[in-house]
Amino acid sequence: MLHAKVIDITKEKIELSNAEKFIASSKCGASIYFVGTVRDINNDKKVIGMTYDSHDALVIKSFKEIYQDSVKKFKFNNIAVFIEHIKGKIQLGDISILIAVACKHRSQAYELSRFFIEEIKKKTPIWKKEHYENEDSEWLEGNPIQTK
């Protein structure tokens, strides 16, 4: 079971309660929440915010492919995965990504959560622009997108 969405910050925000409701199941004994936020220092520069941009349809496609890859790789039964990533400008401490997973056992939940964030970093077309204290900003060099 998968929920995958790009959140336009001008219209809504990522809500942990939505993830909790989606992954809730009596078949699952473990839930893991990964919450990515904007931090204040990167490469010795004082960060005050971040803008994320993406090709939304390709992001959703990537999330679905990662989910299918996880099903094949782990063969866990009764999993639930909730992924939302922000699009737009956010401030320090704001949530940029939420990954919530529920599995039968805690070891599965940890493994699945880690798999998702690492694969998203490698395969999903999301661009980041940092905004700095001195009013400068720059698009960050990302990782080359890996295809199958």
C-alpha positions as CSV (number, residue, x, y, z in Angstrom):
1,M,0.0,0.0,0.0
2,L,1.5,3.3,-1.1
3,H,0.7,7.0,-0.8
4,A,2.9,9.2,-2.8
5,K,2.5,13.0,-3.3
6,V,4.3,16.2,-4.0
7,I,3.0,19.0,-1.7
8,D,2.8,22.5,-3.1
9,I,3.7,24.6,0.0
10,T,1.5,27.5,-1.3
11,K,-1.6,25.3,-1.0
12,E,-0.9,22.9,1.9
13,K,1.8,21.4,4.1
14,I,3.0,18.0,5.1
15,E,1.0,16.7,8.1
16,L,2.3,13.9,10.3
17,S,-1.3,13.0,11.2
18,N,-2.0,12.1,7.6
19,A,0.9,9.6,7.6
20,E,-0.2,8.1,10.9
21,K,-3.7,7.5,9.6
22,F,-2.5,6.0,6.3
23,I,0.0,3.5,7.8
24,A,-2.2,2.4,10.7
25,S,-2.9,-1.3,10.6
26,S,-3.3,-4.1,13.2
27,K,-1.2,-6.3,10.8
28,C,1.8,-4.1,11.4
29,G,3.8,-4.2,14.7
30,A,6.3,-1.5,13.8
31,S,6.1,2.0,12.3
32,I,9.0,4.3,11.4
33,Y,8.8,8.0,10.5
34,F,11.6,9.8,8.7
35,V,11.2,13.5,8.7
36,G,13.6,15.6,6.7
37,T,13.9,19.3,7.7
38,V,15.9,22.3,6.6
39,R,19.1,22.7,8.7
40,D,20.9,26.0,9.4
41,I,24.4,25.2,8.1
42,N,25.6,23.6,4.9
43,N,29.1,23.7,3.5
44,D,30.0,26.3,6.1
45,K,27.2,28.6,4.9
46,K,24.4,30.0,7.1
47,V,21.2,28.7,5.5
48,I,17.9,30.5,6.2
49,G,15.6,28.6,3.9
50,M,15.4,26.2,0.9
51,T,13.4,26.1,-2.3
52,Y,12.5,22.7,-3.8
53,D,11.5,22.3,-7.4
54,S,10.5,19.1,-9.2
55,H,8.8,17.6,-12.2
56,D,5.8,16.3,-10.1
57,A,4.7,13.5,-12.5
58,L,8.3,12.1,-12.6
59,V,8.6,12.4,-8.9
60,I,5.4,10.3,-8.3
61,K,6.6,7.8,-11.0
62,S,9.9,7.5,-9.2
63,F,8.2,7.0,-5.8
64,K,6.1,4.2,-7.3
65,E,9.1,2.6,-8.9
66,I,11.0,2.6,-5.6
67,Y,8.0,1.1,-3.9
68,Q,7.8,-1.7,-6.5
69,D,11.6,-2.2,-6.1
70,S,11.1,-2.5,-2.4
71,V,8.4,-5.1,-2.7
72,K,10.6,-7.2,-5.0
73,K,13.7,-6.8,-2.9
74,F,12.3,-7.4,0.6
75,K,9.2,-9.5,0.0
76,F,7.7,-8.2,3.2
77,N,4.0,-8.9,3.7
78,N,1.5,-6.2,4.7
79,I,3.6,-3.0,4.3
80,A,2.3,0.5,4.2
81,V,4.4,3.4,2.8
82,F,3.6,7.1,2.9
83,I,5.8,9.6,1.1
84,E,5.3,13.3,0.7
85,H,7.9,15.8,-0.5
86,I,7.5,19.5,-0.5
87,K,7.7,21.8,-3.5
88,G,8.3,25.5,-3.0
89,K,10.2,27.7,-0.5
90,I,10.4,26.7,3.2
91,Q,12.2,28.0,6.2
92,L,14.6,26.6,8.8
93,G,13.1,23.6,10.6
94,D,10.3,23.1,8.1
95,I,9.6,19.6,6.8
96,S,10.8,18.9,3.3
97,I,10.1,15.2,3.2
98,L,8.1,12.7,5.2
99,I,8.5,9.0,4.8
100,A,6.4,6.7,7.1
101,V,6.5,3.0,6.9
102,A,4.7,0.2,8.7
103,C,5.7,-3.4,8.7
104,K,5.2,-6.6,10.7
105,H,8.5,-6.2,12.5
106,R,10.8,-3.3,13.6
107,S,13.8,-4.6,11.7
108,Q,11.7,-4.6,8.5
109,A,10.5,-1.1,9.2
110,Y,14.0,0.3,9.8
111,E,15.3,-1.4,6.6
112,L,12.4,-0.3,4.5
113,S,12.6,3.3,5.7
114,R,16.3,3.5,5.0
115,F,15.9,2.0,1.6
116,F,13.3,4.6,0.6
117,I,15.3,7.7,1.6
118,E,18.5,6.4,0.0
119,E,16.7,5.5,-3.3
120,I,14.8,8.8,-3.4
121,K,18.2,10.6,-3.2
122,K,19.6,8.5,-6.0
123,K,16.6,8.3,-8.4
124,T,14.1,11.1,-7.9
125,P,14.3,14.4,-9.9
126,I,14.0,17.0,-7.1
127,W,16.2,20.1,-7.1
128,K,17.2,22.2,-4.1
129,K,18.1,25.9,-3.9
130,E,19.6,27.1,-0.6
131,H,19.0,30.6,0.6
132,Y,21.7,32.2,2.8
133,E,21.9,34.8,5.5
134,N,23.7,37.3,3.2
135,E,20.7,37.1,0.8
136,D,22.6,35.0,-1.7
137,S,21.2,31.7,-2.9
138,E,22.3,28.8,-5.1
139,W,21.0,25.7,-6.7
140,L,22.8,22.7,-5.2
141,E,24.6,20.2,-7.3
142,G,22.7,17.0,-6.9
143,N,23.5,13.4,-7.5
144,P,23.2,12.2,-11.1
145,I,19.9,10.4,-11.4
146,Q,20.4,6.6,-11.5
147,T,18.2,4.5,-13.8
148,K,17.7,0.8,-13.6
